[in-house]
Amino acid sequence: MLFNSYCFIFIFLPATLFFFYWLSSLERSEYAITWLIVASLFFYGWWNYYYVGLILASILVNYLIGKLLLKKSGITQKFKLLTLILGVGFNLGLLGYFKYTNFFLQTANIIINEPFQTIDIMLPLAISFFTFQQVSFLVEVNQGKIKNNKFLHYLLYVSFFPQLIAGPIVRYQEIVPQFKNSNQWRLISENLSIGLTVFIIGLFKKVVIADGIADYSTPIFDAATDATIELSFYEAWSGSLSYSFQIYFDFSGYTDMAIGLARMFGFHLPQNFNSPYKASNIIEFWRNWHITLAKFLRDFLYIPMGGNRKGPGIQFFCIMTTMLLGGLWHGSSWNFIIWGGLHGLCLTINHLWYSYQASKGYSLHNSIYTFNWSRVLTFIILVFLWVPFRADDMSSTFAIWKSMVGIYDHNQFYETHIRLAKGRLIPLLLIVWFLPNTQQIMSRFTSSQSNHNSKSSINKFFYWQPNNLWAVIIASLTIVCFLKLIKPSEFLYFQF
């Protein structure tokens, strides 16, 4: 991790930026695009060069299927539909083989008591993300939302390294038109300064905050796997709260880094994370956590199944199915399925509560008191539901849950750990509840409409400006980040 981090920051990124802008200055955008593709594939192959061929093969197959779907004559609608089904099946089959083969074999061993042998399969990096991205491309081509497609543009659309590894899951129309805009290929100091600022803020969230709080969550979840240890009430809540902040700042940090890197090249990626712990209910949480995944599941799964158009019974079925599959997308274990199912149950209850409020003519937002308590209740539920997401297995999950509800009440194994964790958890809670997020801080210099709408909600002190004060702040954060990079770490969402 140390070698990769410093090589990326001091060698790969500067070299990629330099040659990108030098080639774009020749007034041939194809040169710059080609260079960015080569750099992106090199970045992907840095992890495991064997799978560069896999992603290229996947890109080529999907591009050819897309070209077939784009044909306006000599092809029937039934044939197009069959082609789309085969294309989506190809993508899901590839994802299923690498990610879920052993999960299904292990489940079959339990259900039918047959000794199926698992297969030694290494999960290709980012396969969940580039699979969904290409599925969305095929569906939108078939819907007529995409009218043409150049191979170079499609290749960069899928392989663009800032968002390749862990999102955002970008729609074709959100990024490819930017490849065709000549203004994107100019060396603009604003893009570099804004992009670098967002990148450093994200890096600070990851290596300082997320990795720092991991030291308090990991021992608790490791202890939960030991059947001889029964965690106390305070230990269980300390560990779960710590992980809740760890994954928040880990994912938020990666999102900022991806958006910042793309902005350095002049491209705008969609917002993917918008202060989800400020949510006053689970519905609002999913509108602000992993926004691009939530939109994908909504547009390509929930709505096609019927959504809310066919009555409450079908709606709740669609919610549960969508969230169960969303949980399975995150990981090939029953922990993730349970996690998705519980979120689906909470969303269903939330919709029922909304319906009841509407029938009584009452709104939660009419009372500041109830609104604030709903935020607290939502956060407690989220902390409780992160347990199966992090725990190694369901037995560990239930062990922590039992301690969290007070079934176990034994002496604390980690008294020092809890005392130290308290000093971190309270400030982090204040940060996620009351401070603006990165998009709000940078709202004057971003194109996101949601960011502009939120500008009035924060103090002017937090607005980023290209001035000396912010230069000192970012330089200080950079120094701290470089010192922290000595310690090996990895992004939690890389495993998905």
C-alpha positions in Angstrom: 0.0 0.0 0.0 2.8 2.4 0.8 4.5 1.8 -2.6 1.2 2.1 -4.4 0.1 5.2 -2.6 3.2 7.2 -3.1 3.8 6.0 -6.7 0.2 7.0 -7.5 0.5 10.5 -6.0 4.0 11.4 -7.1 4.5 9.4 -10.4 1.3 8.0 -12.0 -1.0 11.0 -11.4 1.4 13.8 -12.4 2.6 11.9 -15.5 -1.0 11.1 -16.5 -2.1 14.8 -16.1 1.0 16.1 -17.9 0.7 13.9 -21.0 -3.1 14.3 -21.0 -3.0 18.1 -21.3 0.0 18.0 -23.6 -1.8 15.7 -26.1 -5.0 17.7 -25.8 -3.1 20.8 -26.7 -2.5 19.3 -30.1 -6.2 19.8 -30.8 -6.8 16.1 -31.3 -8.9 14.9 -28.5 -8.5 11.3 -29.7 -4.9 11.4 -28.6 -5.7 12.5 -25.1 -8.6 10.0 -24.8 -6.3 7.2 -25.9 -3.6 8.2 -23.4 -6.2 8.3 -20.6 -7.4 4.9 -21.6 -3.9 3.4 -21.5 -3.2 5.1 -18.2 -6.5 3.7 -16.8 -5.8 0.2 -17.9 -2.3 0.4 -16.5 -3.8 1.6 -13.2 -6.2 -1.4 -13.2 -3.5 -3.8 -14.2 -1.3 -2.5 -11.3 -3.4 -4.6 -9.0 -3.5 -7.8 -11.2 -2.6 -7.7 -14.8 -4.3 -11.0 -15.5 -7.7 -9.3 -15.3 -6.9 -6.5 -17.8 -7.9 -9.0 -20.5 -11.2 -9.7 -18.7 -12.3 -6.1 -18.5 -11.2 -5.5 -22.2 -13.2 -8.6 -23.3 -16.2 -7.4 -21.3 -15.9 -3.9 -22.8 -15.6 -5.3 -26.4 -18.6 -7.6 -26.0 -20.8 -4.9 -24.6 -19.7 -2.4 -27.2 -20.6 -4.8 -30.0 -24.0 -5.6 -28.4 -24.6 -1.8 -28.1 -23.8 -1.3 -31.8 -26.3 -4.0 -32.7 -29.0 -2.3 -30.5 -28.2 1.0 -32.2 -29.0 -0.3 -35.7 -32.1 1.4 -37.1 -32.9 -0.9 -39.9 -32.7 -4.6 -40.7 -33.4 -5.7 -37.2 -36.8 -6.4 -35.5 -37.8 -5.2 -32.0 -38.1 -8.8 -30.8 -34.5 -9.5 -32.0 -33.4 -6.3 -30.1 -35.1 -7.5 -27.0 -33.4 -10.9 -27.3 -30.1 -9.2 -27.9 -30.6 -7.0 -24.8 -31.5 -10.0 -22.7 -28.4 -11.9 -23.9 -26.2 -8.8 -23.2 -27.5 -8.3 -19.7 -27.3 -12.1 -19.1 -23.6 -12.0 -20.3 -22.8 -9.3 -17.7 -24.7 -10.8 -14.9 -23.3 -14.3 -15.7 -19.7 -13.0 -15.6 -20.4 -11.3 -12.3 -22.2 -14.4 -10.9 -19.3 -16.7 -11.8 -16.6 -14.7 -10.2 -18.5 -13.4 -7.2 -21.2 -15.9 -6.3 -20.1 -19.4 -7.5 -18.6 -20.4 -4.2 -21.4 -18.8 -2.2 -24.0 -20.9 -4.1 -21.9 -24.0 -3.7 -21.5 -23.5 0.0 -25.2 -22.8 0.4 -26.1 -25.9 -1.6 -23.8 -28.0 0.7 -25.9 -26.8 3.6 -29.3 -27.2 2.1 -29.0 -30.6 0.3 -26.0 -31.9 2.3 -23.9 -32.6 -0.8 -20.1 -32.2 -0.6 -19.7 -29.7 -3.5 -16.1 -28.6 -3.8 -15.5 -24.8 -3.9 -13.5 -23.3 -6.7 -10.4 -21.2 -6.2 -11.6 -17.9 -7.8 -10.0 -14.5 -7.3 -12.6 -11.7 -7.5 -11.6 -9.3 -10.2 -11.3 -5.8 -8.9 -14.3 -3.5 -9.6 -16.3 -6.2 -11.4 -19.5 -5.2 -9.6 -19.1 -1.6 -10.6 -18.2 -2.0 -14.3 -20.9 -4.7 -14.7 -23.7 -2.4 -13.5 -22.3 0.5 -15.5 -22.4 -1.6 -18.7 -25.8 -3.0 -17.9 -27.1 0.6 -17.6 -25.5 1.4 -21.0 -27.2 -1.5 -22.8 -30.7 -0.8 -21.3 -30.5 2.9 -22.1 -29.3 2.1 -25.7 -32.4 -0.1 -26.1 -34.6 2.7 -24.6 -33.3 5.1 -27.3 -31.6 7.4 -24.7 -28.2 6.8 -26.4 -28.1 7.6 -30.1 -24.5 6.9 -31.1 -21.3 5.5 -29.6 -17.7 5.6 -30.5 -15.4 2.8 -29.4 -12.8 5.1 -27.8 -15.5 7.0 -25.9 -17.0 3.7 -24.6 -13.6 2.3 -23.7 -12.9 5.4 -21.6 -16.4 5.5 -20.2 -15.9 2.0 -18.6 -12.2 2.2 -17.7 -11.8 5.8 -16.5 -9.6 5.2 -13.5 -11.0 7.7 -11.0 -14.3 5.9 -10.8 -13.4 2.5 -12.1 -12.5 0.8 -8.7 -15.5 1.7 -6.5 -17.8 4.1 -8.3 -19.6 6.3 -8.7 -21.7 4.2 -11.1 -21.8 6.6 -13.9 -24.4 6.7 -16.7 -23.2 7.0 -20.2 -24.9 10.4 -20.8 -23.5 11.8 -17.6 -19.8 11.5 -18.7 -19.4 10.7 -22.5 -20.8 14.1 -23.7 -17.9 15.7 -21.7 -15.4 13.7 -23.8 -16.7 15.5 -26.9 -16.5 19.0 -25.4 -13.4 20.8 -26.5 -13.4 23.0 -23.4 -12.7 19.9 -21.4 -9.3 19.5 -23.0 -7.8 22.8 -21.8 -5.5 23.2 -18.9 -7.6 25.2 -16.6 -6.1 26.2 -13.2 -9.6 26.2 -11.7 -10.1 22.5 -12.5 -6.7 21.6 -11.1 -7.1 23.6 -7.9 -10.7 22.5 -7.2 -9.9 18.9 -8.1 -6.8 18.8 -5.9 -8.7 20.3 -3.0 -11.5 17.8 -3.2 -9.0 14.9 -3.6 -7.0 16.0 -0.5 -10.1 16.4 1.6 -11.1 12.9 0.6 -7.7 11.5 1.3 -7.8 13.1 4.8 -11.1 11.5 5.5 -9.8 8.1 4.5 -6.2 7.8 5.9 -6.7 10.0 9.0 -10.3 9.7 10.2 -11.5 6.3 8.8 -8.2 4.4 9.3 -7.9 6.1 12.7 -11.3 4.9 14.0 -10.7 1.4 12.5 -8.3 0.8 15.4 -11.4 0.9 17.7 -13.9 -1.1 15.6 -11.6 -4.0 14.5 -10.8 -5.4 18.0 -14.5 -5.5 18.9 -15.6 -7.4 15.7 -12.5 -9.7 16.0 -13.5 -10.5 19.6 -17.0 -11.3 18.4 -15.7 -14.2 16.4 -14.3 -15.8 19.5 -17.0 -17.9 21.1 -15.2 -17.7 24.5 -15.6 -13.9 24.7 -18.9 -12.2 25.5 -18.8 -8.5 24.8 -20.4 -6.0 27.2 -23.1 -3.6 26.3 -20.6 -0.7 26.1 -18.1 -2.7 24.1 -20.6 -3.7 21.5 -22.0 -0.2 21.0 -18.5 1.2 20.9 -17.4 -1.2 18.2 -20.5 -0.7 16.1 -20.4 3.1 16.4 -16.7 3.0 15.5 -17.4 1.0 12.4 -20.4 3.2 11.4 -18.0 6.2 11.3 -15.2 4.1 9.7 -17.3 3.1 6.7 -18.9 6.6 6.5 -15.5 8.4 6.2 -13.9 5.6 4.1 -16.6 5.7 1.5 -17.1 9.4 1.7 -13.3 9.8 1.4 -13.1 7.6 -1.7 -16.0 9.4 -3.3 -14.3 12.8 -2.8 -11.1 11.4 -4.2 -12.8 10.0 -7.3 -14.6 13.3 -7.9 -11.5 15.3 -7.3 -9.4 13.2 -9.6 -11.9 13.5 -12.4 -12.1 17.2 -11.9 -8.4 17.5 -12.3 -8.9 16.2 -15.9 -11.8 18.6 -16.4 -14.6 16.1 -15.9 -17.6 16.2 -13.6 -18.7 12.9 -11.9 -22.1 12.7 -10.3 -22.5 13.2 -6.6 -22.5 9.9 -4.8 -22.6 10.8 -1.1 -24.6 13.6 0.6 -24.4 13.5 4.4 -26.5 10.4 4.8 -26.2 10.4 8.6 -28.2 13.6 8.7 -31.2 11.7 7.4 -34.4 11.7 9.5 -35.6 8.4 8.1 -34.3 5.4 6.2 -35.8 6.6 2.9 -33.8 9.8 3.2 -30.7 7.8 4.1 -30.9 5.8 0.9 -31.4 9.0 -1.1 -28.0 10.2 0.1 -25.9 7.0 0.6 -24.2 5.6 -2.5 -26.6 7.7 -4.6 -25.6 6.3 -8.0 -26.1 2.7 -6.8 -29.5 3.6 -5.3 -30.5 5.2 -8.6 -29.4 2.2 -10.5 -31.4 -0.2 -8.3 -34.4 2.1 -8.6 -34.3 2.6 -12.3 -33.3 -0.9 -13.5 -34.9 -3.1 -10.8 -37.5 -1.4 -8.6 -39.4 0.5 -11.3 -39.4 -2.3 -13.9 -40.8 -4.7 -11.3 -43.7 -2.3 -10.7 -42.5 0.2 -8.1 -45.3 2.1 -6.4 -47.6 2.0 -9.5 -49.5 -1.2 -8.7 -50.6 -0.8 -5.1 -48.8 -1.1 -1.7 -48.5 -4.9 -1.8 -46.5 -4.9 -5.0 -44.5 -1.8 -3.8 -43.4 -3.6 -0.7 -42.5 -6.7 -2.6 -40.4 -4.6 -5.0 -38.7 -2.8 -2.1 -37.8 -6.1 -0.4 -36.6 -7.7 -3.6 -34.5 -4.7 -4.6 -32.9 -4.4 -1.2 -32.2 -8.2 -0.9 -30.5 -8.1 -4.3 -28.7 -4.9 -3.3 -27.4 -6.6 -0.2 -26.2 -9.6 -2.3 -24.5 -7.2 -4.7 -22.4 -5.9 -1.8 -21.1 -9.3 -0.9 -21.5 -13.1 -1.4 -22.6 -14.0 2.1 -25.8 -14.3 4.1 -24.7 -11.4 6.2 -25.2 -9.0 3.3 -28.5 -10.6 2.3 -29.7 -10.1 5.9 -28.4 -6.6 5.9 -30.3 -5.8 2.7 -33.4 -7.5 3.9 -33.5 -5.5 7.2 -33.0 -2.3 5.2 -35.9 -3.3 3.0 -38.0 -4.0 6.0 -37.2 -0.5 7.5 -38.0 1.1 4.1 -41.3 -0.7 4.0 -42.2 0.4 7.6 -41.1 3.9 6.6 -43.5 4.0 3.6 -46.3 2.7 5.7 -45.7 5.4 8.3 -45.7 8.0 5.5 -49.0 6.7 4.3 -50.4 6.9 7.8 -49.2 10.5 8.2 -50.8 11.5 4.9 -54.1 10.0 5.9 -54.0 12.0 9.1 -52.7 15.2 7.5 -49.6 15.2 9.7 -46.0 15.8 8.8 -43.0 15.0 10.9 -41.3 18.2 9.7 -44.0 20.3 11.3 -42.2 19.7 14.6 -38.5 20.4 15.2 -38.6 18.3 18.3 -39.9 15.2 16.6 -37.7 15.8 13.5 -34.6 15.8 15.7 -35.6 12.7 17.5 -36.3 11.0 14.2 -32.8 11.8 13.2 -31.4 10.2 16.4 -33.6 7.1 16.0 -32.6 6.7 12.4 -28.9 6.9 13.3 -29.4 4.3 16.1 -31.1 2.0 13.6 -28.3 2.5 11.1 -25.6 1.7 13.7 -27.5 -1.5 14.6 -27.8 -2.5 11.0 -24.1 -2.0 10.2 -23.3 -5.0 12.3 -24.1 -7.8 9.8 -22.4 -5.7 7.1 -19.1 -5.8 9.1 -19.2 -9.0 11.1 -17.5 -12.1 9.7 -20.6 -14.3 10.0 -24.1 -14.5 11.4 -22.9 -16.0 14.7 -20.7 -12.9 15.3 -23.5 -10.7 14.2 -25.9 -12.2 16.8 -23.2 -12.1 19.5 -22.8 -8.3 19.0 -26.5 -7.7 18.7 -27.2 -9.6 22.0 -24.6 -7.4 23.7 -26.1 -4.3 22.2 -29.6 -5.0 23.6 -28.2 -6.0 27.0 -28.5 -9.7 26.9 -24.8 -10.0 27.8 -23.6 -7.8 30.6 -20.2 -9.0 31.6 -17.0 -7.3 32.6 -15.4 -5.2 29.9 -12.4 -6.7 28.1 -11.5 -3.4 26.5 -12.0 -0.7 29.2 -9.1 1.4 27.8 -10.4 0.9 24.3 -13.8 2.2 25.3 -12.4 5.2 27.1 -10.2 6.1 24.1 -13.1 5.5 21.6 -15.4 7.9 23.5 -12.9 10.7 22.8 -13.2 10.0 19.0 -16.9 9.1 18.7 -18.4 12.3 20.0 -16.4 14.6 17.8 -17.2 12.4 14.8 -20.9 12.5 15.6 -20.8 16.3 15.7 -19.0 16.4 12.3 -21.4 14.1 10.5 -24.5 15.8 12.0 -23.6 19.5 12.0 -20.7 20.3 9.6 -21.2 20.7 5.8 -20.0 18.0 3.5 -17.4 18.4 0.8 -19.9 19.2 -2.0 -21.4 22.0 0.1 -18.0 23.4 0.9 -17.1 23.4 -2.8 -20.7 24.4 -3.9 -19.6 27.7 -5.6 -17.4 25.8 -8.0 -19.4 22.7 -8.8 -22.1 22.1 -11.3 -24.4 20.0 -9.1 -27.8 21.6 -8.7 -28.2 20.0 -5.2 -25.0 21.6 -4.1 -26.2 25.1 -5.2 -29.5 24.5 -3.4 -27.6 23.8 -0.1 -25.3 26.9 -0.2 -27.5 29.0 2.1 -27.6 26.3 4.7 -24.0 26.6 5.8 -21.9 29.4 7.3 -19.8 31.4 4.8 -16.7 30.4 6.8 -16.8 26.9 5.3 -17.0 28.0 1.6 -13.8 27.1 -0.2 -12.0 30.0 -1.9 -8.7 30.0 -3.9 -6.9 32.1 -1.3 -4.0 31.9 1.0 -6.0 30.6 4.0 -7.3 27.7 2.1 -3.9 27.0 0.6 -2.5 26.7 4.1 -5.4 24.5 5.2 -5.0 22.1 2.3 -1.2 22.1 2.6 -1.5 21.1 6.2 -4.0 18.3 5.5 -1.7 17.1 2.7 1.3 16.8 5.1 -0.8 14.9 7.7 -2.1 12.6 5.0 1.4 11.8 3.7 2.6 11.0 7.2 -0.4 8.6 7.7 0.2 6.9 4.3 3.1 5.1 6.0 0.6 2.8 7.6 -0.9 0.2 5.2 -4.7 0.5 4.5 -7.3 -0.3 2.0 -10.7 1.1 1.0 -13.6 -0.9 2.4 -15.5 -0.7 -0.9 -12.7 -2.2 -2.9 -14.0 -5.7 -1.7 -17.3 -5.1 -3.6 
